[in-house]
Amino acid sequence: MTRTPLRVASSLVISLVLAGSALAQTSENVNLIGTWDGASSYSDIWGYSAPDGTELAIIGLGNGGVSFVNVTNPASPQEVFRAPGGTTIWRDIKTYSHYAYCVDDQAGNGLIVVDMANPLAPVEVRRRTSEFTTAHNVWIDQEYGLLFACGSGSGGGHMYIYDLTGDPSNPQYIYDFNNFYIHDLYSQDGIAYLAGIYDGRLYTADITNVPASMPVLGSVTTDNAFTHNVWTTEDGRYALTTDEVGGGHITVVDVSDPSNPFKVSEYQHPTNPSAIIHNVTVEGDLAHVAWYTNGYEVVDFSVPASPARAGFYDEFPGNSANYDGAWGIYPYANSGYTYISDISTGLWIVEFVPSYGTVSGFLTDSGNGDPIDGAVIEVLSEGIQRTSGSDGKYSINLDPGTYQVDVSAFGYDPVSFQVNIVAGQTANGDRQMDRVPGASLSGVVSSSDLLAPLAGASIELVGTPLSGTTGASGDYSFGFVPEGTYTLYVAAFGYGAKEAQVTVGTSPVVKNVVLNPGFLVDTMETNVGWTFSGTGSTGAWENVDPNGTGGGFVQPEDDHTPDPGHICFITGQTPPGALIGDNDIDGGTQILTSPSFDLTGLEDPYIRYHRWYVNDGNTTVDDVFTVQVSNNGGSTWTTVEILDSSRRFWELAEFRVEDFVPSSANVRVRFIAADEGGGSIVEAGIDDFEIYDLGMDTSDTPPVFADGATRFLGASPNPVAISGQTNLRFQLAAAGEVRLEIVDVQGRRVAVVADGEFAAGAHSVSWDGRDERGTAVPAGIYFERFVADGAQENGRIVVLR
């Protein structure tokens, strides 16, 4: 069953899966033109297209400063100038008019200004150190003529802003933004997009009144909460961010309202998702990504809700999760060439030459013309699946040829059509879709003890995209539900959860749900029998009001319980203003163990909790967060889940006790946070612990669809942790052959879950997160392919680290 909380399945073990080493450079739709390797190590890159046609690549050097390389003849690059500088890992460069502005975050060379009026003989004209000697990144707003020195000044806590409009050779300091550490930024149309790496957030700010003020407008947490860099699409509607951690990827954020940014999609590397991502830049509909050891990745963002690979060039001879390979990408040269800076091998000049054609179009409702959001568009012969955006748009790149395109959307009859793809051309894929019969579903969720509505209860129509929370009066409403019989899943803290069967026809349906109080509800405002143990030298569990560290994104600043609650269990409480490593876990484990619970009176007990876990550093794989359950008072323990990557937020998780141990009169749970390697920052928290008996409202008819159709009902839990078990459910209108496979994002078969004859009715089969060889699959997105009764349906499943 798909539920709002992260459902923990049995047989969970940790697995770190890295792709094998690539012994040769590989590419797709990207051709190598030339290289230059004139130093021992490199950092970021930029470029300059001079009015006389000269093209310069400007690349930071690990020792020796900044190199200006003439790439007008890209097959034979020649260095024409080097601005000297000390040794540093980090250098960044941007240009304004015919000037280049260079900073470093280690050598202490300040702001270096280079005049490129004669592009074949650049001249250093200024080295400013008045406000700072080190800065991590530099950005220039071309419209306002503002230079931003990110991560500059004492402790890197400043972002000094300079005016270039008067004399670009002599930047004038005008403003200091020091609200929080800014690692990088991009600006467009008077809005700055700030990468708050240690806060794990993308911020928006108004720069139209600098130097008078620079107010922050809004923010959103990025997927891996380590927001490294940001760029926006040319229309300014979407921002693309990168999280510089293993498994980090692109988060796509809708910033059309800067005061309310929100995530709309993500892009994970299709072949090596565990690698570390670095920087993204955007030109037109393409994102150009420096993905460290994965090299250069070109991503088509013409439909931001469903980004897709357009090409790549892997210049790094290996495929691992470390800080080497592609640092930066510059795709803006007038020549049309793209520059890659590789940390070890320097400048690579490449050309993106797409060999594909495109089918693109808009999906609309045949009745009212409304766009259809979230439709699934597939080219099954190629294993390709895309999703339509909020405007109904989709786009798929294909090699020349003829293909069948299948379109499905919740609440609509499916559509299929043939398309002929010609290289460099776009085929029209506009289609109208007919809505299936159905009606609205609404109701009220209330409590049996208080006889009152329950506001904020989670509600989900299982097997559909419909979910939400109840309003202030306990009310919920789904405007349209296709005809059929469904399971309605309702949950609220303190009241556990209940499943209710509901049948929808063509007239409005009202389904009210009454929740019973949970068996045990512990807000953890006081310690009611929990004990602490472990081998760690620091970071012991405490029952306190937490003092946040790292801006509240390492140790939380607040507990999870709504006000007036403010106490929870955390590891290593510190005084306000402490550093992130002052009392984190070091030298072993810290264990939080529950009192004993008698669950013999419950038919189907579930345990749920909110957890916080941060694991940053060089040995994160050695430092994990483990949840275990015992049914004999702690004599033996069974592992429920293991986490090895950060969750910088209060995340709801739950598990069914009987999936791990038989229920008993002596059930205990324990949470183990560990730092058994070196160099990691490890913190954990637990709040709002609950035990409940899953109830089933059987007042309606058994779960059979009114139209008698064969259907695939999805996976539960989903997402599922690596090596965790999830159940794949389907229903057959009549006995017949069924084949159910797991495939990856490229359509390659990963595992066969079911293949044989099944009786009519509802069925559930399990997948243990392993491929056909028995190896745990890497974290990422996978798809279920269900074939029965001469038809195929597909679903999506996410495997978490």
LINRANOR-V433175 format. One record per backbone hydrogen bond with DSSP energy under -1.0 kcal/mol. NH is the residue of the N-H (numbers start at 1). CO is the residue of the C=O. E is the energy in kcal/mol with one decimal. If there is no record, write none. Layout:
nh: (NH | NH)
co: (CO | CO)
e: (E | E)
//
This chain:
nh: (6 | 8 | 28 | 31 | 33 | 34 | 36 | 42 | 43 | 44 | 46 | 48 | 50 | 53 | 56 | 57 | 58 | 59 | 60 | 61 | 62 | 64 | 66 | 67 | 68 | 69 | 70 | 71 | 76 | 78 | 80 | 81 | 83 | 88 | 92 | 94 | 96 | 99 | 100 | 101 | 102 | 103 | 105 | 110 | 111 | 112 | 113 | 114 | 115 | 116 | 121 | 123 | 125 | 126 | 128 | 135 | 136 | 137 | 139 | 141 | 145 | 146 | 147 | 148 | 149 | 150 | 152 | 153 | 156 | 157 | 158 | 159 | 161 | 162 | 163 | 164 | 170 | 172 | 174 | 175 | 177 | 183 | 186 | 188 | 191 | 192 | 193 | 194 | 195 | 196 | 197 | 200 | 201 | 202 | 203 | 204 | 205 | 206 | 207 | 210 | 212 | 213 | 217 | 218 | 220 | 222 | 225 | 228 | 231 | 233 | 236 | 239 | 240 | 241 | 242 | 244 | 245 | 247 | 248 | 250 | 251 | 252 | 253 | 254 | 255 | 260 | 262 | 264 | 265 | 267 | 275 | 278 | 279 | 281 | 283 | 286 | 287 | 288 | 289 | 290 | 291 | 292 | 294 | 295 | 296 | 297 | 298 | 299 | 300 | 301 | 306 | 308 | 310 | 311 | 312 | 313 | 314 | 315 | 318 | 324 | 326 | 327 | 330 | 336 | 338 | 339 | 340 | 341 | 342 | 343 | 346 | 347 | 348 | 349 | 350 | 351 | 353 | 357 | 358 | 359 | 360 | 361 | 363 | 364 | 365 | 366 | 369 | 372 | 374 | 376 | 377 | 378 | 379 | 382 | 384 | 386 | 388 | 389 | 392 | 394 | 396 | 398 | 401 | 403 | 405 | 406 | 407 | 408 | 412 | 413 | 415 | 417 | 419 | 421 | 424 | 425 | 427 | 429 | 431 | 433 | 436 | 439 | 441 | 442 | 443 | 445 | 446 | 447 | 448 | 451 | 454 | 456 | 458 | 459 | 460 | 461 | 462 | 464 | 468 | 470 | 471 | 474 | 476 | 478 | 481 | 483 | 484 | 486 | 488 | 489 | 490 | 491 | 492 | 495 | 498 | 499 | 500 | 501 | 502 | 504 | 509 | 511 | 513 | 515 | 518 | 519 | 520 | 522 | 531 | 533 | 536 | 537 | 538 | 542 | 544 | 549 | 554 | 565 | 568 | 569 | 570 | 571 | 572 | 578 | 582 | 585 | 588 | 590 | 591 | 592 | 593 | 594 | 597 | 599 | 602 | 606 | 607 | 608 | 609 | 610 | 611 | 612 | 613 | 614 | 616 | 622 | 623 | 625 | 626 | 627 | 628 | 629 | 630 | 633 | 638 | 640 | 641 | 643 | 647 | 649 | 651 | 653 | 654 | 655 | 657 | 659 | 660 | 661 | 667 | 668 | 670 | 671 | 672 | 673 | 674 | 675 | 681 | 683 | 685 | 686 | 687 | 689 | 690 | 691 | 692 | 694 | 695 | 697 | 704 | 708 | 711 | 713 | 716 | 720 | 722 | 724 | 726 | 727 | 728 | 729 | 730 | 731 | 732 | 736 | 738 | 739 | 740 | 741 | 742 | 743 | 744 | 747 | 750 | 751 | 753 | 754 | 756 | 758 | 761 | 763 | 765 | 767 | 771 | 772 | 774 | 777 | 780 | 782 | 783 | 784 | 785 | 786 | 787 | 788 | 791 | 793 | 795 | 797 | 799 | 800)
co: (652 | 654 | 312 | 351 | 349 | 349 | 347 | 343 | 60 | 91 | 58 | 56 | 54 | 50 | 48 | 69 | 46 | 67 | 44 | 65 | 41 | 85 | 83 | 59 | 81 | 57 | 78 | 55 | 73 | 70 | 68 | 68 | 66 | 62 | 103 | 101 | 99 | 96 | 114 | 94 | 112 | 92 | 90 | 133 | 128 | 102 | 126 | 100 | 123 | 98 | 118 | 115 | 113 | 113 | 111 | 104 | 150 | 150 | 148 | 146 | 141 | 141 | 162 | 139 | 160 | 137 | 158 | 134 | 153 | 154 | 152 | 177 | 175 | 147 | 172 | 145 | 167 | 163 | 161 | 161 | 159 | 195 | 193 | 191 | 188 | 205 | 186 | 203 | 184 | 201 | 195 | 196 | 196 | 220 | 194 | 218 | 192 | 215 | 190 | 207 | 209 | 209 | 204 | 204 | 202 | 200 | 222 | 242 | 240 | 238 | 233 | 253 | 231 | 251 | 229 | 226 | 243 | 275 | 245 | 267 | 241 | 265 | 239 | 262 | 237 | 257 | 254 | 252 | 252 | 250 | 272 | 290 | 290 | 288 | 286 | 283 | 299 | 281 | 297 | 279 | 295 | 326 | 291 | 292 | 313 | 289 | 311 | 287 | 308 | 285 | 303 | 300 | 298 | 298 | 28 | 296 | 26 | 313 | 316 | 322 | 292 | 341 | 339 | 333 | 350 | 330 | 348 | 328 | 346 | 325 | 342 | 36 | 340 | 34 | 338 | 31 | 29 | 398 | 425 | 396 | 427 | 394 | 392 | 431 | 370 | 433 | 365 | 363 | 388 | 408 | 386 | 406 | 384 | 379 | 379 | 377 | 375 | 393 | 389 | 361 | 359 | 357 | 421 | 419 | 417 | 378 | 415 | 376 | 409 | 434 | 407 | 405 | 403 | 401 | 356 | 422 | 358 | 360 | 362 | 364 | 411 | 481 | 478 | 509 | 476 | 474 | 513 | 452 | 515 | 447 | 445 | 470 | 491 | 468 | 489 | 466 | 487 | 461 | 459 | 457 | 475 | 471 | 443 | 441 | 439 | 437 | 504 | 502 | 500 | 460 | 498 | 458 | 496 | 492 | 490 | 695 | 488 | 697 | 486 | 484 | 440 | 442 | 444 | 446 | 494 | 691 | 691 | 689 | 593 | 591 | 589 | 586 | 586 | 570 | 568 | 555 | 549 | 562 | 544 | 686 | 542 | 684 | 540 | 575 | 579 | 682 | 675 | 673 | 533 | 671 | 531 | 669 | 667 | 664 | 599 | 692 | 655 | 690 | 653 | 687 | 651 | 685 | 647 | 683 | 681 | 619 | 620 | 643 | 672 | 641 | 670 | 638 | 668 | 666 | 629 | 627 | 627 | 625 | 613 | 647 | 611 | 609 | 6 | 607 | 605 | 656 | 657 | 657 | 597 | 630 | 628 | 592 | 626 | 590 | 624 | 588 | 616 | 614 | 612 | 569 | 610 | 522 | 608 | 520 | 606 | 604 | 497 | 499 | 702 | 705 | 731 | 729 | 727 | 798 | 800 | 721 | 767 | 716 | 765 | 714 | 763 | 711 | 761 | 758 | 756 | 787 | 754 | 785 | 751 | 783 | 748 | 744 | 742 | 742 | 740 | 740 | 738 | 736 | 732 | 730 | 728 | 726 | 775 | 750 | 771 | 769 | 799 | 797 | 743 | 795 | 741 | 793 | 739 | 791 | 788 | 786 | 784 | 782 | 780 | 720)
e: (-2.6 | -3.4 | -2.5 | -2.8 | -3.3 | -1.7 | -2.3 | -1.7 | -2.1 | -1.4 | -2.5 | -2.1 | -2.9 | -2.0 | -2.8 | -2.7 | -3.0 | -2.3 | -2.7 | -2.6 | -2.7 | -1.1 | -2.2 | -2.8 | -3.2 | -3.1 | -3.6 | -2.9 | -2.2 | -1.9 | -3.1 | -1.3 | -2.5 | -2.9 | -2.0 | -1.8 | -2.3 | -2.1 | -2.6 | -3.1 | -2.6 | -2.3 | -1.5 | -2.8 | -2.9 | -2.6 | -2.8 | -2.7 | -3.4 | -3.8 | -2.3 | -2.2 | -2.7 | -1.4 | -2.7 | -3.3 | -2.1 | -1.3 | -2.1 | -2.9 | -1.6 | -1.2 | -2.7 | -3.5 | -2.8 | -2.1 | -2.9 | -1.1 | -2.2 | -1.5 | -2.2 | -1.4 | -3.0 | -2.6 | -2.9 | -3.0 | -2.6 | -2.0 | -2.8 | -1.4 | -2.4 | -2.6 | -1.7 | -2.4 | -1.8 | -3.0 | -3.7 | -2.7 | -3.0 | -2.4 | -1.4 | -1.5 | -1.7 | -2.9 | -2.6 | -2.4 | -2.1 | -2.3 | -2.2 | -1.0 | -2.2 | -1.1 | -3.1 | -1.0 | -1.7 | -1.7 | -1.4 | -3.3 | -1.9 | -2.6 | -2.1 | -2.7 | -3.7 | -2.2 | -1.8 | -1.3 | -2.4 | -1.1 | -2.7 | -2.2 | -1.8 | -2.6 | -2.9 | -3.5 | -3.0 | -2.6 | -1.5 | -3.1 | -1.4 | -2.2 | -1.7 | -1.9 | -1.0 | -2.2 | -2.8 | -2.1 | -3.0 | -3.4 | -3.0 | -3.1 | -2.9 | -1.4 | -2.7 | -2.2 | -2.9 | -2.4 | -2.9 | -2.6 | -3.6 | -3.7 | -2.5 | -1.7 | -3.2 | -1.5 | -1.9 | -2.5 | -3.0 | -1.1 | -2.2 | -1.4 | -2.2 | -3.4 | -2.5 | -1.8 | -3.1 | -2.6 | -2.9 | -2.3 | -3.0 | -3.0 | -2.1 | -2.4 | -2.4 | -3.4 | -2.7 | -2.4 | -2.3 | -3.1 | -2.6 | -2.4 | -2.3 | -1.8 | -2.3 | -1.9 | -2.7 | -2.6 | -2.3 | -2.3 | -1.7 | -3.2 | -2.7 | -3.0 | -2.2 | -1.5 | -1.9 | -2.9 | -2.1 | -2.2 | -2.2 | -2.1 | -2.4 | -2.8 | -1.7 | -2.6 | -3.4 | -2.7 | -3.6 | -2.4 | -2.1 | -2.9 | -2.5 | -2.1 | -2.5 | -3.7 | -2.3 | -2.2 | -3.6 | -2.8 | -2.0 | -2.4 | -2.1 | -2.0 | -2.4 | -2.1 | -1.8 | -2.9 | -2.3 | -2.4 | -2.4 | -1.1 | -2.9 | -1.8 | -2.6 | -2.8 | -2.3 | -2.4 | -2.3 | -1.6 | -2.2 | -1.9 | -2.6 | -2.3 | -2.1 | -3.6 | -2.7 | -2.6 | -2.3 | -3.1 | -4.0 | -3.2 | -2.8 | -2.3 | -2.0 | -2.5 | -2.5 | -2.8 | -2.9 | -1.4 | -2.4 | -3.5 | -2.5 | -3.0 | -2.0 | -2.9 | -2.8 | -1.0 | -2.1 | -3.1 | -2.6 | -2.0 | -2.9 | -2.3 | -1.0 | -2.6 | -1.9 | -1.5 | -2.0 | -2.1 | -2.2 | -2.3 | -2.2 | -2.0 | -2.5 | -1.7 | -1.6 | -2.2 | -1.5 | -2.5 | -3.2 | -2.5 | -2.6 | -3.1 | -2.4 | -2.5 | -1.8 | -2.9 | -2.6 | -2.7 | -2.4 | -2.5 | -2.4 | -2.4 | -2.0 | -2.6 | -2.4 | -1.5 | -1.1 | -2.6 | -2.9 | -2.6 | -2.4 | -2.5 | -2.6 | -2.4 | -2.6 | -3.5 | -1.4 | -2.9 | -4.5 | -1.1 | -2.6 | -2.7 | -1.9 | -2.4 | -1.8 | -1.6 | -2.2 | -2.5 | -2.8 | -2.3 | -2.3 | -2.8 | -3.2 | -2.5 | -1.3 | -2.8 | -4.3 | -2.0 | -2.3 | -2.6 | -2.2 | -2.2 | -2.6 | -2.4 | -2.2 | -1.9 | -1.6 | -3.4 | -1.9 | -1.6 | -2.0 | -2.7 | -2.2 | -2.6 | -1.8 | -2.7 | -2.3 | -3.1 | -3.8 | -2.7 | -2.1 | -2.9 | -2.5 | -2.3 | -2.7 | -2.3 | -2.9 | -2.3 | -3.1 | -2.8 | -2.2 | -2.3 | -3.7 | -1.6 | -2.8 | -1.7 | -2.3 | -2.6 | -2.5 | -2.8 | -2.6 | -2.6 | -2.5 | -1.6 | -2.0 | -2.5 | -2.1 | -3.0 | -2.7 | -2.0 | -2.8 | -3.2 | -2.8 | -2.3 | -2.0 | -2.8 | -2.0 | -2.8 | -3.0 | -2.8)
//
